[in-house]
Amino acid sequence: MDKGEIQVTGRIYVMGHEPFTQVGIELDDGQVYALVGEEDKKLRSLQGKRLTVKGKMSGKTTRGIEAIEVKSFKIVEPK
């Protein structure tokens, strides 16, 4: 992986309230990241699934949550 790239695995969920929702991922240790980028709609449709996400850190969202700009992802089987 390139410098600045990150790979995380966790459960996808939608956080916030309409119309200001955002896709997030909760890791097994409870850490939460916002997921941003072009895959937003696909990721929303995978709510509740476990994914491994690769991307670059893109700073904090307006909510103060660290965000990952998603480059790729894959569904992983539940533990």
C-alpha angles and dihedrals in degrees: 000000000000122000108277093026119123134192121198136171124208148108120305119228140158116246131195131028130290128302091019101053125144133191115245140178124219115205123214090258091056096256111143128207129184113231117219137173140063095322093066097112094046091048092050089056089056095058111152094021126114113243139176108223127195123194147107129288108254104185129256127324122231086268090058095250119138109250131212120205100221117229098168141348141185134197115248127199116257115261 
